[in-house]
Amino acid sequence: MRIGRSSNPALTKSTFTQAMYRTADERAMTIQGTVNKSLILLILVLLGAVYALNLVLDFDFIEEGAKAGAPKYMEWYAASGLMITLIWLYIEILRLLTKLASRK
C-alpha cells in the first residue's frame, strides 16, 4: 500500500491540485492556509472572551462597591479601571484591524 493514496474514488490525484474555490488573488486554498485562518479565528474568539470578562469584572466591581456603600474616592478607582479597559479594548481592535488590512 502506498502512503498518501486514498481508497475513496472521489479523491483523485487532481482533487487537491485543482481548486474548486479560489481566493481573491486566484490562488488555491491550502491546508496550511485553512489551519492559519482557523487559528486566527480561535485567537479572536479567545481575545473577545478576555475583553468581555474584563468589562464584566469592571462593572461587577462598580456594582459591588455601590451596594457596599464604598467611600467616595472609590468611584474614581472604578471609573478609571473601566476607562482603562475601554481604551485597551479600543487600541487592541485598532491593532487587529491594522493587521487584517495589511494582509490583503
N, CA and C of each residue as an Amber inpcrd file, in Angstrom:
protein
   312
   0.8380000  -1.1830000   0.0000000   0.0000000   0.0000000   0.0000000
   0.8800000   1.2420000   0.0000000   0.5710000   2.1660000  -0.8800000
   1.3590000   3.3900000  -0.9850000   0.8290000   4.4430000  -0.0150000
   1.7480000   5.1760000   0.5970000   1.3610000   6.2380000   1.5270000
   0.8550000   7.4240000   0.7190000  -0.2050000   8.0700000   1.2240000
  -0.7430000   9.2480000   0.5680000  -1.8010000   8.9140000  -0.4620000
  -2.1480000   7.6640000  -0.6030000  -3.1700000   7.2790000  -1.5690000
  -4.4400000   6.9250000  -0.8030000  -5.5750000   7.3780000  -1.3200000
  -6.8450000   7.1350000  -0.6720000  -7.6280000   6.0880000  -1.4460000
  -8.4170000   5.3140000  -0.7380000  -9.2810000   4.3450000  -1.4040000
 -10.6030000   4.9790000  -1.8200000 -10.8040000   6.2170000  -1.4780000
 -12.0150000   6.9230000  -1.8680000 -11.9210000   7.3050000  -3.3360000
 -12.8670000   6.8570000  -4.1720000 -12.7800000   7.1590000  -5.5980000
 -12.9720000   8.6420000  -5.9160000 -13.5670000   9.4020000  -4.9950000
 -13.7640000  10.8320000  -5.2470000 -12.4750000  11.6200000  -5.0580000
 -11.5340000  11.0650000  -4.3200000 -10.2740000  11.7530000  -4.0560000
  -9.2080000  11.2340000  -5.0190000  -9.1060000  11.8820000  -6.1340000
  -8.0950000  11.5040000  -7.1120000  -6.8830000  12.4060000  -6.9640000
  -5.8890000  12.1670000  -7.7870000  -4.6710000  12.9660000  -7.7250000
  -4.9420000  14.4350000  -8.0140000  -5.9060000  14.6940000  -8.8720000
  -6.1790000  16.0740000  -9.2560000  -7.1560000  16.7860000  -8.3180000
  -7.6730000  16.0980000  -7.3150000  -8.6550000  16.7090000  -6.4160000
  -8.0830000  17.9230000  -5.7000000  -6.8700000  17.7960000  -5.2000000
  -6.2990000  18.8840000  -4.4110000  -5.4440000  19.8360000  -5.2380000
  -5.1700000  19.4980000  -6.4760000  -4.4040000  20.4090000  -7.3160000
  -5.3090000  21.3700000  -8.0640000  -6.5300000  20.9700000  -8.3110000
  -7.4870000  21.8550000  -8.9570000  -8.3780000  22.4380000  -7.8750000
  -8.2570000  23.6990000  -7.6550000  -9.0190000  24.3380000  -6.5890000
 -10.4400000  24.6070000  -7.0670000 -11.4020000  24.1350000  -6.2780000
 -12.7940000  24.4090000  -6.6090000 -13.1560000  25.8270000  -6.1900000
 -12.5670000  26.2680000  -5.1120000 -12.8370000  27.6100000  -4.6180000
 -11.5370000  28.3960000  -4.6880000 -11.6100000  29.5750000  -5.1690000
 -10.4180000  30.4040000  -5.3140000 -10.5290000  31.6180000  -4.3930000
  -9.3870000  32.1000000  -3.9510000  -9.3580000  33.3150000  -3.1570000
  -9.3750000  34.5110000  -4.0970000  -9.3270000  35.6900000  -3.5310000
  -9.4220000  36.9020000  -4.3340000  -8.2700000  37.0330000  -5.3280000
  -7.0980000  36.5250000  -4.9900000  -5.9590000  36.6410000  -5.8990000
  -5.7640000  35.3750000  -6.7290000  -6.7850000  34.5240000  -6.8180000
  -6.8230000  33.3420000  -7.6820000  -5.7970000  32.2740000  -7.3420000
  -5.4260000  32.1630000  -6.0820000  -4.5650000  31.0650000  -5.6550000
  -5.4350000  30.0200000  -4.9740000  -5.0540000  28.7730000  -5.0760000
  -5.8080000  27.7010000  -4.4400000  -5.6080000  27.7540000  -2.9280000
  -6.6520000  27.4380000  -2.1900000  -6.5800000  27.3900000  -0.7300000
  -5.8160000  26.1360000  -0.3250000  -4.8730000  26.2960000   0.5700000
  -4.0770000  25.1620000   1.0310000  -4.5290000  24.7420000   2.4210000
  -4.0860000  23.5830000   2.8350000  -4.4120000  23.1120000   4.1820000
  -3.7620000  24.0200000   5.2130000  -2.5400000  24.4590000   4.9490000
  -1.8540000  25.3660000   5.8780000  -2.6140000  26.6840000   6.0100000
  -3.1310000  27.1960000   4.9120000  -3.9160000  28.4230000   4.9560000
  -5.1870000  28.2520000   5.7650000  -5.8230000  27.0930000   5.6260000
  -7.0250000  26.8060000   6.3950000  -6.7140000  26.7190000   7.8790000
  -5.6200000  26.0580000   8.2200000  -5.2160000  25.9560000   9.6230000
  -4.9100000  27.3420000  10.1830000  -4.2030000  28.1580000   9.4160000
  -3.8700000  29.5100000   9.8830000  -5.1260000  30.3320000  10.1230000
  -6.0820000  30.2730000   9.1900000  -7.3110000  31.0440000   9.3620000
  -8.1180000  30.5320000  10.5440000  -8.1160000  29.2270000  10.7640000
  -8.8290000  28.6630000  11.9080000  -8.1880000  29.1130000  13.2140000
  -6.8620000  29.1360000  13.2590000  -6.1680000  29.5870000  14.4690000
  -6.4200000  31.0700000  14.7310000  -6.4370000  31.8570000  13.6870000
  -6.7170000  33.2860000  13.8450000  -8.1170000  33.4790000  14.4060000
  -9.0840000  32.7210000  13.8950000 -10.4480000  32.8150000  14.3970000
 -10.5230000  32.3970000  15.8630000  -9.8290000  31.3330000  16.2230000
  -9.8100000  30.8790000  17.6120000  -9.1980000  31.9330000  18.5260000
  -8.1130000  32.5380000  18.0900000  -7.4680000  33.5880000  18.8820000
  -8.4050000  34.7770000  19.0550000  -9.1070000  35.1510000  17.9890000
 -10.0460000  36.2660000  18.0860000 -11.1720000  35.9650000  19.0620000
 -11.6650000  34.7510000  19.0560000 -12.7290000  34.3740000  19.9790000
 -12.2130000  34.4170000  21.4160000 -11.0140000  33.8980000  21.6440000
 -10.4470000  33.9200000  22.9950000 -10.1830000  35.3390000  23.4750000
  -9.6520000  36.1800000  22.5910000  -9.4170000  37.5730000  22.9790000
 -10.7330000  38.2900000  23.2580000 -11.7370000  38.0160000  22.4660000
 -13.0560000  38.6020000  22.7150000 -13.6000000  38.1890000  24.0710000
 -13.3750000  36.9340000  24.4480000 -13.8230000  36.4630000  25.7590000
 -13.0660000  37.1690000  26.8790000 -11.7610000  37.3670000  26.6910000
 -10.9650000  38.0660000  27.7100000 -11.4470000  39.5060000  27.8620000
 -11.6910000  40.1840000  26.7420000 -12.1670000  41.5690000  26.8120000
 -13.5400000  41.6420000  27.4690000 -14.4130000  40.7250000  27.1180000
 -15.7490000  40.7260000  27.7160000 -15.6710000  40.4610000  29.2170000
 -14.8100000  39.5310000  29.6280000 -14.6840000  39.2500000  31.0530000
 -14.0910000  40.4340000  31.8150000 -13.1720000  41.1610000  31.2030000
 -12.6350000  42.3560000  31.8660000 -13.7230000  43.3990000  32.0750000
 -14.5770000  43.5810000  31.0660000 -15.6800000  44.5300000  31.2320000
 -16.6540000  44.0550000  32.3060000 -16.9340000  42.7620000  32.3440000
 -17.8230000  42.2210000  33.3730000 -17.2160000  42.4470000  34.7600000
 -15.9200000  42.2130000  34.8940000 -15.2650000  42.4400000  36.1830000
 -15.3320000  43.9100000  36.6000000 -15.1330000  44.8060000  35.6430000
 -15.2080000  46.2360000  35.9740000 -16.6090000  46.6220000  36.4300000
 -17.6260000  46.1720000  35.6980000 -18.9930000  46.5210000  36.0830000
 -19.3960000  45.8500000  37.3960000 -18.9030000  44.6450000  37.6460000
 -19.1810000  43.9680000  38.9110000 -18.5270000  44.7220000  40.0670000
 -17.2980000  45.2100000  39.8550000 -16.6130000  45.9940000  40.8870000
 -17.4100000  47.2540000  41.2230000 -17.9280000  47.9040000  40.1950000
 -18.7240000  49.1240000  40.4060000 -20.0170000  48.7970000  41.1580000
 -20.6870000  47.7320000  40.7460000 -21.9490000  47.3610000  41.3800000
 -21.7590000  46.9460000  42.8360000 -20.7410000  46.1300000  43.0940000
 -20.4860000  45.6910000  44.4680000 -20.0700000  46.8600000  45.3650000
 -19.3140000  47.7900000  44.7990000 -18.9410000  48.9710000  45.5800000
 -20.1350000  49.8320000  45.9240000 -21.0690000  49.9510000  44.9960000
 -22.2740000  50.7310000  45.2620000 -23.1460000  50.0510000  46.3240000
 -23.2490000  48.7330000  46.2540000 -24.0540000  48.0010000  47.2370000
 -23.4390000  48.0770000  48.6340000 -22.1110000  48.0200000  48.6830000
 -21.4290000  48.0130000  49.9800000 -21.2860000  49.4060000  50.5640000
 -21.6540000  50.4290000  49.8020000 -21.5110000  51.7990000  50.3000000
 -20.0650000  52.2190000  50.3870000 -19.3170000  51.9650000  49.3550000
 -17.8850000  52.2980000  49.3110000 -17.6950000  53.8050000  49.4290000
 -16.5370000  54.2320000  49.9510000 -16.2760000  55.6670000  50.0790000
 -16.2460000  56.3640000  48.7060000 -16.3610000  57.6780000  48.7530000
 -16.4670000  58.4840000  47.5370000 -15.2390000  58.3300000  46.6390000
 -14.0360000  58.2010000  47.1860000 -12.8320000  58.1130000  46.3520000
 -12.7830000  56.8200000  45.5370000 -13.5290000  55.8040000  45.9440000
 -13.5410000  54.5500000  45.1960000 -14.2450000  54.6890000  43.8570000
 -15.0850000  55.7160000  43.7120000 -15.7290000  55.9700000  42.4150000
 -14.6740000  56.2270000  41.3450000 -13.6210000  56.9420000  41.7290000
 -12.5570000  57.2460000  40.7720000 -11.7820000  55.9890000  40.3780000
 -11.5610000  55.1110000  41.3490000 -10.8900000  53.8450000  41.0190000
 -11.7200000  53.0270000  40.0330000 -13.0110000  52.9530000  40.2900000
 -13.8900000  52.1740000  39.4220000 -13.9790000  52.7910000  38.0300000
 -14.1160000  54.1140000  37.9860000 -14.2280000  54.7950000  36.6920000
 -12.9270000  54.6970000  35.9010000 -11.7910000  54.8520000  36.5800000
 -10.5170000  54.7620000  35.8670000 -10.2590000  53.3340000  35.3830000
 -10.6400000  52.3370000  36.1780000 -10.5000000  50.9490000  35.7390000
 -11.3370000  50.6530000  34.5100000 -12.5540000  51.1590000  34.4910000
 -13.4260000  50.9730000  33.3320000 -12.8750000  51.6950000  32.1110000
 -12.3800000  52.9040000  32.3000000 -11.8170000  53.6600000  31.1620000
 -10.5630000  52.9900000  30.6150000  -9.7130000  52.4770000  31.4900000
  -8.5190000  51.7770000  31.0280000  -8.9010000  50.5480000  30.2160000
  -9.8980000  49.8040000  30.6700000 -10.3530000  48.6270000  29.9230000
 -10.9000000  49.0290000  28.5620000 -11.6970000  50.0800000  28.5060000
 -12.2780000  50.5180000  27.2300000 -11.2020000  51.0240000  26.2660000
 -10.2240000  51.7660000  26.7890000  -9.1430000  52.2610000  25.9340000
  -8.2900000  51.0960000  25.4350000  -8.0030000  50.1380000  26.3240000
  -7.2350000  48.9490000  25.9390000  -7.9790000  48.1710000  24.8570000
  -9.2830000  48.0040000  25.0200000 -10.0950000  47.3110000  24.0290000
 -10.0660000  48.0410000  22.6900000 -10.1870000  49.3560000  22.7210000
 -10.1660000  50.1620000  21.5010000  -8.8260000  50.0230000  20.7710000
  -7.7300000  50.1170000  21.5110000  -6.3960000  50.0030000  20.8980000
  -6.1880000  48.6150000  20.3110000  -6.6130000  47.5770000  21.0140000
  -6.4570000  46.2170000  20.5040000  -7.2890000  45.9830000  19.2490000
  -8.4820000  46.5400000  19.1940000  -9.3090000  46.4150000  17.9870000
  -8.6430000  47.1270000  16.8220000  -8.0870000  48.3150000  17.0690000
  -7.3770000  49.0330000  16.0030000  -6.1530000  48.2500000  15.5270000
  -5.4090000  47.6470000  16.4500000  -4.2520000  46.8190000  16.0550000
  -4.6860000  45.6390000  15.2090000  -5.7730000  45.0010000  15.6110000
  -6.2780000  43.8560000  14.8630000  -6.7140000  44.2640000  13.4640000
  -7.4390000  45.3580000  13.3610000  -7.8810000  45.8310000  12.0510000
  -6.7020000  46.2190000  11.1680000  -5.6730000  46.7910000  11.7660000
  -4.4700000  47.1380000  11.0060000  -3.7830000  45.8860000  10.4770000
  -3.6800000  44.8600000  11.3060000  -3.0600000  43.6150000  10.8680000
  -3.8760000  42.9500000   9.7660000  -5.1840000  42.9510000   9.9200000
  -6.0320000  42.3410000   8.8930000  -5.9580000  43.1110000   7.5810000
  -5.8860000  44.4260000   7.6580000  -5.8040000  45.2440000   6.4380000
  -4.4520000  45.0820000   5.7410000  -3.4040000  44.8660000   6.5080000
  -2.0780000  44.7230000   5.8940000  -1.8700000  43.3590000   5.2430000
  -2.7040000  42.3820000   5.5690000  -2.5770000  41.0530000   4.9820000
  -3.0980000  41.0080000   3.5560000  -3.8940000  41.9520000   3.1610000
  -4.5160000  41.9110000   1.8260000  -3.6760000  42.5660000   0.7890000
